[in-house]
Amino acid sequence: MGSNAKCRHCGKSGTIKYYCLGISDKIKIMCEKMLAHWRNKEAWISGTGENLALKEVFDGSHLNKLSWFWNPNSQWMLPYKCKYCGNVISLEEIKAFPEQDGVYSVVCEECGGKTNHALEFARGEL
């Protein structure tokens, strides 16, 4: 509002004082809550899910099902992204193509691009 403008609700002129609250404490608290599951990771990475003490909202069987992702002893195959069009080709699709010495002759169903692809693996990381 300009200095001569009037309030659209009461019709009076004047200024309104605004106060800005600091958000640094709010951000810190939010980050602590979002990382609460990580502080208790030993319980759900090695636990069975049913026997976990629910100390945080994130604890329990749900995170235990996903614990393989962080487990450094876990390894899994990665899908392939077509270098021509970016289409993601699943492991099941890759394994359906002809294979020789661990290299698959992959044909993208989106663009028809042909590639020789060796399976790649990822490991969990704490």
Secondary structure, 3 states (H helix, E strand, C coil): CCCCCECCCCCCECCCCCCCCCCHHHHHHHHHHHCHHHHCHHHHHHCCCCCCCCCCCCCCHHHHHCHHHCCCCCEEECCEECCCCCCEECHHHHHHCCEECCEEEEECCCCCCEEEEECCEEECCC
